[in-house]
Amino acid sequence: MGPVLVVRHAIAEPRDQAPDGRDQTRRVSDRGQRVMRRAALGLRRVIEHLPLVAHSPLTRAVQTAAILDAAFPESTARRELAALAPGGDPAVVFQWLAGVDQTPVALVGHEPDLGAWVGQALTGTSASFLAFRKASVCLLEFPDTPAPGGARLIGHFPPEVLGDLSGVAG
């Protein structure tokens, strides 16, 4: 399988500003949109195309996926994957990835689940050892079928680094 990008959602509004006050409906803030748009443009310097973005059903993850989609308009499709929601089953994410025939693919979700999933992908245990700040991207590669302990870390990019890449001439 080709590259897998693991993306933490962009900066969201406080819970008390959500339309119904629930965590699930928190939207990406104006600042979060600016940071994520710039990071997504920088991501284009890392990968050429992004055929598929899977995202958590929570509003902020859906909106982050839409920002990625806009940065790669020629090739991106979006799919909701409930296992990327907080408390989702990591085994379902591995299983879903095993059935994907388009790469690279992005997974947009939440902490601490993303860090634990990346730890499991790299080491076979759910020990989180990467700092997944909002709008951060981790680039993994699975030489074989996606499975715990089967990934290689290609890169880990905080939003500032991706933002800086957005200004680099091609």
C-alpha positions, 0 to 999 in steps of 0.5 A: 500500500502507498502512503497513508497521511494521518491528520489531526483536525484543524483548530476548532471553536470552544464547545460553548460556541458549537451550534448545540453546545455538543463536542460533536458539532464543534466547527473549525474556527476561522484561525483553524481554517487559515492554518489548515488551508496553508498546511494543506497547500504545503502538503501538496509539496509532499505528495502530488495527489490525494485520491481519498480522504477518510474522516471522522463524522464529527463536524471539525473532522468533516470540515478539515477533510473539506479543506484537504479536498479543496487543496487537491481538487483534481483527485480527492474523494471523501468518505466518512469512517466512524472508526476515526471518531473518538473512541473508535476501534483501531482494528476497523481502521486497519481493516478499512485501509486493507480494502483501499485501492487508491493511495495516498489516502488521508485519515482525519481524526482526533487525539488521543486516538490518532497518536495511539493508532500511529503507535500501533501502526508503527510498533504493534502497541498503542503507545503514543509517542508523536505530538499530534497538534491540531492540523499536524500530519503524519506520513506512514507507509505500509510495505504490505497489507496495513496491520499493527506493527507494519508501518514505516514512518516517512515524516511527521509535519506540524502545521508550521512546517507545512505552512512554510512549504506552501510558500516554496516555489515548485 
